[in-house]
Amino acid sequence: MARFKAVSHEDRLSLVDHLDELRTRIVVSVAVFVVAFGLCFWQSDLLIDLAKAPLPNDHDQFITFGVAEPFTTTVTICAYGALILALPIILYQLYAYVLPAFSAAERRAILPLLLFIPVLFVVGIVFAYFVVMPAATKFLLHFNQGQFNIQLRARDYFGFFGITLLAVGLIFQLPVAVVGATRIGVISPAQLRQYRRYAYFALAVVAAALPGVDPMTMILETIPLLLLYELSIVLARAFGQPASGALSEPSTQEH
């Protein structure tokens, strides 16, 4: 029998109970993804038009190779769209599974931050769609164009489009992660300021590892990361004080 009952920090669960709860949350996540995929597949023409919108006007036609590629490419872009739609709920299922491992004071410190997760994810998606993608595609498609016959392969472009939106949406979760860490006493605002230079370097490495190998895309992905880090410091100073008793309550009981 799958578990739908909320688990508290005081509950003592067996390994079977843990696995049962994990299975339930995986089933819910998969079901949400399947529903989102069905919606995206139903509106695949609209989804493809939305994905093409950031492209320059002279590069809005795609080529495909092989008989099956139009179908497989459509399935791919629908899968990316479904993941973007379902990810806030999937993240909630993940947080809900690990949250009982924290003490009551730690949960009180973290729970308000969970409300910002879907908001920041949507903001990241919007930023990637309206800022990163147009600038990146314009730079890449017109770079040294006199030497190449530039044609867009549908599968490659939609893969780049989907991964970029997902990656930027996820990195916009940085303030939540930082404030959450300060709320439970893992790190302090003073330490965030002290190690700012190292954090900048690490964020630049993260931006370089994100989709897009051109300097334009890297700059557009690095700037919001640095701003988000500075915002995280401000929010940590304002709201990131450890919750009363967050570090003093014993957390020896099993989840």
C-alpha positions as protocol buffer text, in pm:
chain_id: "A"
residue {
  index: 1
  type: MET
  ca { x: 0 y: 0 z: 0 }
}
residue {
  index: 2
  type: ALA
  ca { x: 148 y: 334 z: -104 }
}
residue {
  index: 3
  type: ARG
  ca { x: 196 y: 597 z: 166 }
}
residue {
  index: 4
  type: PHE
  ca { x: 2 y: 919 z: 134 }
}
residue {
  index: 5
  type: LYS
  ca { x: 13 y: 1010 z: 504 }
}
residue {
  index: 6
  type: ALA
  ca { x: 248 y: 1298 z: 585 }
}
residue {
  index: 7
  type: VAL
  ca { x: 556 y: 1186 z: 775 }
}
residue {
  index: 8
  type: SER
  ca { x: 673 y: 1384 z: 1077 }
}
residue {
  index: 9
  type: HIS
  ca { x: 1019 y: 1414 z: 1225 }
}
residue {
  index: 10
  type: GLU
  ca { x: 915 y: 1198 z: 1522 }
}
residue {
  index: 11
  type: ASP
  ca { x: 793 y: 903 z: 1313 }
}
residue {
  index: 12
  type: ARG
  ca { x: 1018 y: 599 z: 1315 }
}
residue {
  index: 13
  type: LEU
  ca { x: 992 y: 434 z: 976 }
}
residue {
  index: 14
  type: SER
  ca { x: 1135 y: 107 z: 859 }
}
residue {
  index: 15
  type: LEU
  ca { x: 1331 y: 72 z: 537 }
}
residue {
  index: 16
  type: VAL
  ca { x: 1020 y: -69 z: 370 }
}
residue {
  index: 17
  type: ASP
  ca { x: 819 y: 237 z: 479 }
}
residue {
  index: 18
  type: HIS
  ca { x: 1085 y: 469 z: 339 }
}
residue {
  index: 19
  type: LEU
  ca { x: 1088 y: 286 z: 8 }
}
residue {
  index: 20
  type: ASP
  ca { x: 708 y: 281 z: 1 }
}
residue {
  index: 21
  type: GLU
  ca { x: 692 y: 658 z: 50 }
}
residue {
  index: 22
  type: LEU
  ca { x: 965 y: 711 z: -212 }
}
residue {
  index: 23
  type: ARG
  ca { x: 774 y: 493 z: -459 }
}
residue {
  index: 24
  type: THR
  ca { x: 458 y: 695 z: -403 }
}
residue {
  index: 25
  type: ARG
  ca { x: 633 y: 1023 z: -468 }
}
residue {
  index: 26
  type: ILE
  ca { x: 801 y: 884 z: -780 }
}
residue {
  index: 27
  type: VAL
  ca { x: 465 y: 761 z: -909 }
}
residue {
  index: 28
  type: VAL
  ca { x: 310 y: 1106 z: -847 }
}
residue {
  index: 29
  type: SER
  ca { x: 600 y: 1276 z: -1025 }
}
residue {
  index: 30
  type: VAL
  ca { x: 581 y: 1041 z: -1323 }
}
residue {
  index: 31
  type: ALA
  ca { x: 203 y: 1085 z: -1345 }
}
residue {
  index: 32
  type: VAL
  ca { x: 239 y: 1465 z: -1346 }
}
residue {
  index: 33
  type: PHE
  ca { x: 505 y: 1441 z: -1616 }
}
residue {
  index: 34
  type: VAL
  ca { x: 286 y: 1212 z: -1829 }
}
residue {
  index: 35
  type: VAL
  ca { x: -9 y: 1452 z: -1804 }
}
residue {
  index: 36
  type: ALA
  ca { x: 216 y: 1746 z: -1891 }
}
residue {
  index: 37
  type: PHE
  ca { x: 361 y: 1551 z: -2184 }
}
residue {
  index: 38
  type: GLY
  ca { x: 13 y: 1474 z: -2315 }
}
residue {
  index: 39
  type: LEU
  ca { x: -75 y: 1842 z: -2297 }
}
residue {
  index: 40
  type: CYS
  ca { x: 245 y: 1942 z: -2477 }
}
residue {
  index: 41
  type: PHE
  ca { x: 198 y: 1677 z: -2745 }
}
residue {
  index: 42
  type: TRP
  ca { x: -160 y: 1794 z: -2801 }
}
residue {
  index: 43
  type: GLN
  ca { x: -32 y: 2148 z: -2848 }
}
residue {
  index: 44
  type: SER
  ca { x: 296 y: 2051 z: -3018 }
}
residue {
  index: 45
  type: ASP
  ca { x: 250 y: 2302 z: -3303 }
}
residue {
  index: 46
  type: LEU
  ca { x: 211 y: 2587 z: -3053 }
}
residue {
  index: 47
  type: LEU
  ca { x: 507 y: 2458 z: -2852 }
}
residue {
  index: 48
  type: ILE
  ca { x: 730 y: 2448 z: -3161 }
}
residue {
  index: 49
  type: ASP
  ca { x: 622 y: 2800 z: -3259 }
}
residue {
  index: 50
  type: LEU
  ca { x: 711 y: 2922 z: -2908 }
}
residue {
  index: 51
  type: ALA
  ca { x: 1050 y: 2753 z: -2928 }
}
residue {
  index: 52
  type: LYS
  ca { x: 1119 y: 2914 z: -3267 }
}
residue {
  index: 53
  type: ALA
  ca { x: 1029 y: 3265 z: -3152 }
}
residue {
  index: 54
  type: PRO
  ca { x: 1375 y: 3358 z: -3008 }
}
residue {
  index: 55
  type: LEU
  ca { x: 1542 y: 3285 z: -3343 }
}
residue {
  index: 56
  type: PRO
  ca { x: 1638 y: 3563 z: -3586 }
}
residue {
  index: 57
  type: ASN
  ca { x: 1383 y: 3605 z: -3865 }
}
residue {
  index: 58
  type: ASP
  ca { x: 1624 y: 3472 z: -4128 }
}
residue {
  index: 59
  type: HIS
  ca { x: 1676 y: 3142 z: -3942 }
}
residue {
  index: 60
  type: ASP
  ca { x: 1324 y: 3029 z: -3855 }
}
residue {
  index: 61
  type: GLN
  ca { x: 1315 y: 2719 z: -4076 }
}
residue {
  index: 62
  type: PHE
  ca { x: 1447 y: 2378 z: -3970 }
}
residue {
  index: 63
  type: ILE
  ca { x: 1582 y: 2079 z: -4154 }
}
residue {
  index: 64
  type: THR
  ca { x: 1552 y: 1714 z: -4054 }
}
residue {
  index: 65
  type: PHE
  ca { x: 1726 y: 1397 z: -4172 }
}
residue {
  index: 66
  type: GLY
  ca { x: 1550 y: 1066 z: -4203 }
}
residue {
  index: 67
  type: VAL
  ca { x: 1191 y: 955 z: -4215 }
}
residue {
  index: 68
  type: ALA
  ca { x: 1133 y: 939 z: -3840 }
}
residue {
  index: 69
  type: GLU
  ca { x: 1316 y: 1254 z: -3732 }
}
residue {
  index: 70
  type: PRO
  ca { x: 1014 y: 1493 z: -3750 }
}
residue {
  index: 71
  type: PHE
  ca { x: 829 y: 1262 z: -3509 }
}
residue {
  index: 72
  type: THR
  ca { x: 1121 y: 1199 z: -3274 }
}
residue {
  index: 73
  type: THR
  ca { x: 1207 y: 1569 z: -3268 }
}
residue {
  index: 74
  type: THR
  ca { x: 848 y: 1657 z: -3180 }
}
residue {
  index: 75
  type: VAL
  ca { x: 856 y: 1401 z: -2900 }
}
residue {
  index: 76
  type: THR
  ca { x: 1183 y: 1553 z: -2774 }
}
residue {
  index: 77
  type: ILE
  ca { x: 1055 y: 1911 z: -2759 }
}
residue {
  index: 78
  type: CYS
  ca { x: 735 y: 1788 z: -2593 }
}
residue {
  index: 79
  type: ALA
  ca { x: 943 y: 1605 z: -2332 }
}
residue {
  index: 80
  type: TYR
  ca { x: 1138 y: 1923 z: -2256 }
}
residue {
  index: 81
  type: GLY
  ca { x: 816 y: 2121 z: -2233 }
}
residue {
  index: 82
  type: ALA
  ca { x: 658 y: 1860 z: -2004 }
}
residue {
  index: 83
  type: LEU
  ca { x: 964 y: 1862 z: -1777 }
}
residue {
  index: 84
  type: ILE
  ca { x: 952 y: 2242 z: -1750 }
}
residue {
  index: 85
  type: LEU
  ca { x: 581 y: 2228 z: -1659 }
}
residue {
  index: 86
  type: ALA
  ca { x: 617 y: 1939 z: -1415 }
}
residue {
  index: 87
  type: LEU
  ca { x: 944 y: 2035 z: -1249 }
}
residue {
  index: 88
  type: PRO
  ca { x: 795 y: 2256 z: -973 }
}
residue {
  index: 89
  type: ILE
  ca { x: 578 y: 1964 z: -859 }
}
residue {
  index: 90
  type: ILE
  ca { x: 866 y: 1718 z: -893 }
}
residue {
  index: 91
  type: LEU
  ca { x: 1085 y: 1945 z: -681 }
}
residue {
  index: 92
  type: TYR
  ca { x: 806 y: 1967 z: -423 }
}
residue {
  index: 93
  type: GLN
  ca { x: 790 y: 1586 z: -405 }
}
residue {
  index: 94
  type: LEU
  ca { x: 1166 y: 1576 z: -350 }
}
residue {
  index: 95
  type: TYR
  ca { x: 1159 y: 1838 z: -74 }
}
residue {
  index: 96
  type: ALA
  ca { x: 854 y: 1676 z: 88 }
}
residue {
  index: 97
  type: TYR
  ca { x: 1041 y: 1345 z: 103 }
}
residue {
  index: 98
  type: VAL
  ca { x: 1351 y: 1484 z: 275 }
}
residue {
  index: 99
  type: LEU
  ca { x: 1180 y: 1751 z: 489 }
}
residue {
  index: 100
  type: PRO
  ca { x: 1082 y: 1515 z: 777 }
}
residue {
  index: 101
  type: ALA
  ca { x: 1454 y: 1449 z: 834 }
}
residue {
  index: 102
  type: PHE
  ca { x: 1480 y: 1804 z: 974 }
}
residue {
  index: 103
  type: SER
  ca { x: 1372 y: 1903 z: 1321 }
}
residue {
  index: 104
  type: ALA
  ca { x: 1057 y: 2107 z: 1381 }
}
residue {
  index: 105
  type: ALA
  ca { x: 1256 y: 2431 z: 1417 }
}
residue {
  index: 106
  type: GLU
  ca { x: 1450 y: 2359 z: 1099 }
}
residue {
  index: 107
  type: ARG
  ca { x: 1126 y: 2289 z: 910 }
}
residue {
  index: 108
  type: ARG
  ca { x: 981 y: 2620 z: 1030 }
}
residue {
  index: 109
  type: ALA
  ca { x: 1294 y: 2788 z: 894 }
}
residue {
  index: 110
  type: ILE
  ca { x: 1280 y: 2617 z: 555 }
}
residue {
  index: 111
  type: LEU
  ca { x: 908 y: 2593 z: 475 }
}
residue {
  index: 112
  type: PRO
  ca { x: 857 y: 2964 z: 386 }
}
residue {
  index: 113
  type: LEU
  ca { x: 1139 y: 2935 z: 134 }
}
residue {
  index: 114
  type: LEU
  ca { x: 960 y: 2657 z: -54 }
}
residue {
  index: 115
  type: LEU
  ca { x: 704 y: 2910 z: -175 }
}
residue {
  index: 116
  type: PHE
  ca { x: 978 y: 3089 z: -368 }
}
residue {
  index: 117
  type: ILE
  ca { x: 1092 y: 2778 z: -556 }
}
residue {
  index: 118
  type: PRO
  ca { x: 827 y: 2784 z: -833 }
}
residue {
  index: 119
  type: VAL
  ca { x: 842 y: 3166 z: -850 }
}
residue {
  index: 120
  type: LEU
  ca { x: 1217 y: 3175 z: -906 }
}
residue {
  index: 121
  type: PHE
  ca { x: 1197 y: 2883 z: -1149 }
}
residue {
  index: 122
  type: VAL
  ca { x: 942 y: 3070 z: -1362 }
}
residue {
  index: 123
  type: VAL
  ca { x: 1150 y: 3389 z: -1344 }
}
residue {
  index: 124
  type: GLY
  ca { x: 1453 y: 3191 z: -1464 }
}
residue {
  index: 125
  type: ILE
  ca { x: 1257 y: 3039 z: -1753 }
}
residue {
  index: 126
  type: VAL
  ca { x: 1130 y: 3384 z: -1858 }
}
residue {
  index: 127
  type: PHE
  ca { x: 1481 y: 3531 z: -1838 }
}
residue {
  index: 128
  type: ALA
  ca { x: 1624 y: 3247 z: -2049 }
}
residue {
  index: 129
  type: TYR
  ca { x: 1347 y: 3274 z: -2307 }
}
residue {
  index: 130
  type: PHE
  ca { x: 1343 y: 3651 z: -2355 }
}
residue {
  index: 131
  type: VAL
  ca { x: 1707 y: 3743 z: -2284 }
}
residue {
  index: 132
  type: VAL
  ca { x: 1949 y: 3451 z: -2313 }
}
residue {
  index: 133
  type: MET
  ca { x: 1805 y: 3266 z: -2613 }
}
residue {
  index: 134
  type: PRO
  ca { x: 1757 y: 3566 z: -2850 }
}
residue {
  index: 135
  type: ALA
  ca { x: 2105 y: 3704 z: -2778 }
}
residue {
  index: 136
  type: ALA
  ca { x: 2274 y: 3364 z: -2795 }
}
residue {
  index: 137
  type: THR
  ca { x: 2108 y: 3255 z: -3120 }
}
residue {
  index: 138
  type: LYS
  ca { x: 2169 y: 3591 z: -3287 }
}
residue {
  index: 139
  type: PHE
  ca { x: 2538 y: 3579 z: -3197 }
}
residue {
  index: 140
  type: LEU
  ca { x: 2591 y: 3213 z: -3287 }
}
residue {
  index: 141
  type: LEU
  ca { x: 2397 y: 3212 z: -3615 }
}
residue {
  index: 142
  type: HIS
  ca { x: 2562 y: 3528 z: -3747 }
}
residue {
  index: 143
  type: PHE
  ca { x: 2914 y: 3453 z: -3631 }
}
residue {
  index: 144
  type: ASN
  ca { x: 3141 y: 3423 z: -3938 }
}
residue {
  index: 145
  type: GLN
  ca { x: 2829 y: 3348 z: -4144 }
}
residue {
  index: 146
  type: GLY
  ca { x: 3000 y: 3437 z: -4471 }
}
residue {
  index: 147
  type: GLN
  ca { x: 3212 y: 3123 z: -4444 }
}
residue {
  index: 148
  type: PHE
  ca { x: 2929 y: 2877 z: -4378 }
}
residue {
  index: 149
  type: ASN
  ca { x: 2599 y: 2765 z: -4522 }
}
residue {
  index: 150
  type: ILE
  ca { x: 2412 y: 2789 z: -4194 }
}
residue {
  index: 151
  type: GLN
  ca { x: 2107 y: 2566 z: -4162 }
}
residue {
  index: 152
  type: LEU
  ca { x: 1932 y: 2469 z: -3841 }
}
residue {
  index: 153
  type: ARG
  ca { x: 1875 y: 2106 z: -3763 }
}
residue {
  index: 154
  type: ALA
  ca { x: 1553 y: 2080 z: -3563 }
}
residue {
  index: 155
  type: ARG
  ca { x: 1679 y: 1818 z: -3316 }
}
residue {
  index: 156
  type: ASP
  ca { x: 1993 y: 2015 z: -3228 }
}
residue {
  index: 157
  type: TYR
  ca { x: 1815 y: 2346 z: -3183 }
}
residue {
  index: 158
  type: PHE
  ca { x: 1531 y: 2210 z: -2968 }
}
residue {
  index: 159
  type: GLY
  ca { x: 1781 y: 2026 z: -2749 }
}
residue {
  index: 160
  type: PHE
  ca { x: 1979 y: 2348 z: -2700 }
}
residue {
  index: 161
  type: PHE
  ca { x: 1657 y: 2540 z: -2633 }
}
residue {
  index: 162
  type: GLY
  ca { x: 1517 y: 2296 z: -2376 }
}
residue {
  index: 163
  type: ILE
  ca { x: 1840 y: 2244 z: -2183 }
}
residue {
  index: 164
  type: THR
  ca { x: 1910 y: 2617 z: -2169 }
}
residue {
  index: 165
  type: LEU
  ca { x: 1568 y: 2698 z: -2024 }
}
residue {
  index: 166
  type: LEU
  ca { x: 1588 y: 2417 z: -1769 }
}
residue {
  index: 167
  type: ALA
  ca { x: 1943 y: 2507 z: -1663 }
}
residue {
  index: 168
  type: VAL
  ca { x: 1868 y: 2876 z: -1616 }
}
residue {
  index: 169
  type: GLY
  ca { x: 1545 y: 2796 z: -1431 }
}
residue {
  index: 170
  type: LEU
  ca { x: 1737 y: 2574 z: -1190 }
}
residue {
  index: 171
  type: ILE
  ca { x: 2024 y: 2818 z: -1125 }
}
residue {
  index: 172
  type: PHE
  ca { x: 1767 y: 3079 z: -1027 }
}
residue {
  index: 173
  type: GLN
  ca { x: 1708 y: 2862 z: -719 }
}
residue {
  index: 174
  type: LEU
  ca { x: 2037 y: 2993 z: -576 }
}
residue {
  index: 175
  type: PRO
  ca { x: 1879 y: 3244 z: -332 }
}
residue {
  index: 176
  type: VAL
  ca { x: 1654 y: 2974 z: -186 }
}
residue {
  index: 177
  type: ALA
  ca { x: 1948 y: 2740 z: -134 }
}
residue {
  index: 178
  type: VAL
  ca { x: 2165 y: 3008 z: 27 }
}
residue {
  index: 179
  type: VAL
  ca { x: 1893 y: 3148 z: 254 }
}
residue {
  index: 180
  type: GLY
  ca { x: 1791 y: 2794 z: 351 }
}
residue {
  index: 181
  type: ALA
  ca { x: 2151 y: 2714 z: 444 }
}
residue {
  index: 182
  type: THR
  ca { x: 2176 y: 3026 z: 660 }
}
residue {
  index: 183
  type: ARG
  ca { x: 1838 y: 2963 z: 823 }
}
residue {
  index: 184
  type: ILE
  ca { x: 1950 y: 2624 z: 949 }
}
residue {
  index: 185
  type: GLY
  ca { x: 2291 y: 2757 z: 1052 }
}
residue {
  index: 186
  type: VAL
  ca { x: 2512 y: 2588 z: 791 }
}
residue {
  index: 187
  type: ILE
  ca { x: 2663 y: 2918 z: 677 }
}
residue {
  index: 188
  type: SER
  ca { x: 2640 y: 3282 z: 784 }
}
residue {
  index: 189
  type: PRO
  ca { x: 2600 y: 3607 z: 584 }
}
residue {
  index: 190
  type: ALA
  ca { x: 2946 y: 3710 z: 704 }
}
residue {
  index: 191
  type: GLN
  ca { x: 3095 y: 3396 z: 551 }
}
residue {
  index: 192
  type: LEU
  ca { x: 2907 y: 3460 z: 227 }
}
residue {
  index: 193
  type: ARG
  ca { x: 3072 y: 3803 z: 207 }
}
residue {
  index: 194
  type: GLN
  ca { x: 3411 y: 3670 z: 315 }
}
residue {
  index: 195
  type: TYR
  ca { x: 3423 y: 3407 z: 40 }
}
residue {
  index: 196
  type: ARG
  ca { x: 3263 y: 3626 z: -227 }
}
residue {
  index: 197
  type: ARG
  ca { x: 3563 y: 3606 z: -465 }
}
residue {
  index: 198
  type: TYR
  ca { x: 3572 y: 3227 z: -449 }
}
residue {
  index: 199
  type: ALA
  ca { x: 3198 y: 3215 z: -502 }
}
residue {
  index: 200
  type: TYR
  ca { x: 3230 y: 3439 z: -807 }
}
residue {
  index: 201
  type: PHE
  ca { x: 3489 y: 3206 z: -955 }
}
residue {
  index: 202
  type: ALA
  ca { x: 3273 y: 2899 z: -886 }
}
residue {
  index: 203
  type: LEU
  ca { x: 2968 y: 3067 z: -1041 }
}
residue {
  index: 204
  type: ALA
  ca { x: 3170 y: 3159 z: -1352 }
}
residue {
  index: 205
  type: VAL
  ca { x: 3270 y: 2792 z: -1383 }
}
residue {
  index: 206
  type: VAL
  ca { x: 2905 y: 2691 z: -1349 }
}
residue {
  index: 207
  type: ALA
  ca { x: 2807 y: 2942 z: -1621 }
}
residue {
  index: 208
  type: ALA
  ca { x: 3078 y: 2803 z: -1849 }
}
residue {
  index: 209
  type: ALA
  ca { x: 2941 y: 2452 z: -1797 }
}
residue {
  index: 210
  type: LEU
  ca { x: 2587 y: 2555 z: -1891 }
}
residue {
  index: 211
  type: PRO
  ca { x: 2460 y: 2515 z: -2248 }
}
residue {
  index: 212
  type: GLY
  ca { x: 2617 y: 2752 z: -2498 }
}
residue {
  index: 213
  type: VAL
  ca { x: 2988 y: 2766 z: -2573 }
}
residue {
  index: 214
  type: ASP
  ca { x: 2995 y: 3124 z: -2698 }
}
residue {
  index: 215
  type: PRO
  ca { x: 3108 y: 3420 z: -2485 }
}
residue {
  index: 216
  type: MET
  ca { x: 2773 y: 3598 z: -2527 }
}
residue {
  index: 217
  type: THR
  ca { x: 2577 y: 3312 z: -2369 }
}
residue {
  index: 218
  type: MET
  ca { x: 2833 y: 3269 z: -2093 }
}
residue {
  index: 219
  type: ILE
  ca { x: 2818 y: 3639 z: -2004 }
}
residue {
  index: 220
  type: LEU
  ca { x: 2438 y: 3639 z: -2005 }
}
residue {
  index: 221
  type: GLU
  ca { x: 2437 y: 3336 z: -1775 }
}
residue {
  index: 222
  type: THR
  ca { x: 2715 y: 3463 z: -1546 }
}
residue {
  index: 223
  type: ILE
  ca { x: 2568 y: 3809 z: -1477 }
}
residue {
  index: 224
  type: PRO
  ca { x: 2239 y: 3684 z: -1325 }
}
residue {
  index: 225
  type: LEU
  ca { x: 2432 y: 3426 z: -1121 }
}
residue {
  index: 226
  type: LEU
  ca { x: 2646 y: 3698 z: -965 }
}
residue {
  index: 227
  type: LEU
  ca { x: 2341 y: 3918 z: -906 }
}
residue {
  index: 228
  type: LEU
  ca { x: 2156 y: 3624 z: -752 }
}
residue {
  index: 229
  type: TYR
  ca { x: 2451 y: 3562 z: -520 }
}
residue {
  index: 230
  type: GLU
  ca { x: 2448 y: 3924 z: -407 }
}
residue {
  index: 231
  type: LEU
  ca { x: 2072 y: 3904 z: -362 }
}
residue {
  index: 232
  type: SER
  ca { x: 2126 y: 3588 z: -158 }
}
residue {
  index: 233
  type: ILE
  ca { x: 2356 y: 3778 z: 77 }
}
residue {
  index: 234
  type: VAL
  ca { x: 2098 y: 4054 z: 122 }
}
residue {
  index: 235
  type: LEU
  ca { x: 1819 y: 3804 z: 185 }
}
residue {
  index: 236
  type: ALA
  ca { x: 2039 y: 3601 z: 419 }
}
residue {
  index: 237
  type: ARG
  ca { x: 2108 y: 3913 z: 628 }
}
residue {
  index: 238
  type: ALA
  ca { x: 1738 y: 4001 z: 638 }
}
residue {
  index: 239
  type: PHE
  ca { x: 1574 y: 3660 z: 674 }
}
residue {
  index: 240
  type: GLY
  ca { x: 1852 y: 3408 z: 718 }
}
residue {
  index: 241
  type: GLN
  ca { x: 1908 y: 3415 z: 1092 }
}
residue {
  index: 242
  type: PRO
  ca { x: 1892 y: 3061 z: 1231 }
}
residue {
  index: 243
  type: ALA
  ca { x: 1547 y: 2978 z: 1359 }
}
residue {
  index: 244
  type: SER
  ca { x: 1511 y: 2969 z: 1736 }
}
residue {
  index: 245
  type: GLY
  ca { x: 1627 y: 2629 z: 1851 }
}
residue {
  index: 246
  type: ALA
  ca { x: 1723 y: 2515 z: 1500 }
}
residue {
  index: 247
  type: LEU
  ca { x: 2065 y: 2411 z: 1617 }
}
residue {
  index: 248
  type: SER
  ca { x: 1983 y: 2326 z: 1974 }
}
residue {
  index: 249
  type: GLU
  ca { x: 1710 y: 2070 z: 1918 }
}
residue {
  index: 250
  type: PRO
  ca { x: 1846 y: 1719 z: 1904 }
}
residue {
  index: 251
  type: SER
  ca { x: 1781 y: 1536 z: 1578 }
}
residue {
  index: 252
  type: THR
  ca { x: 1876 y: 1188 z: 1680 }
}
residue {
  index: 253
  type: GLN
  ca { x: 1551 y: 1018 z: 1592 }
}
residue {
  index: 254
  type: GLU
  ca { x: 1528 y: 830 z: 1267 }
}
residue {
  index: 255
  type: HIS
  ca { x: 1315 y: 951 z: 979 }
}
